[in-house]
Amino acid sequence: MAAIKIRKVITVALEALIGVSLLLLITLILLDYVTLAVVEGSSMEPTLQPGDLVVIVKRVSLGEISIGDVIVYQRGRTLIIHRVIRIEGNTLIAKGDNNWLPDPPVSPQMIIGKVLEVRGKIVKIPLVGYLTLFIRYFITSFTNLPVIYSLSRVST
């Protein structure tokens, strides 16, 4: 009987902790301190897998980034999640864990933020992002249907 009560108290405490954590995360997103990102490629495997959902801490200065941190930066229209392997003055050199070569230099203006870590471990939710990837793929495929249909009707 006592074991059931203890288990119930633990369950309620965990539910409350999850609820408070979600409320805090939503508040930080609304205040533009953090954002969520879905990993798409394999360049950060095995650390990050496609479909992983990660929390990006925005508003980080160059001085808050260290070698070994995983950052998000923008090159053109593409967002890239890679690990910092060198710091050269005001420039970062990043590389995907699964890549052979480092990326071109990253200037401070390109940095979106830093992937949230707790005690050296990246905070991620595996597989959750697959829904986003599926929706993006579906929308892209759906918008291409008229083109595909028109090409299939071309007579030779």
Order of alpha helices (4+ residues) and beta strands (2+ residues): alpha-beta-beta-beta-beta-beta-beta-beta-beta-beta-alpha
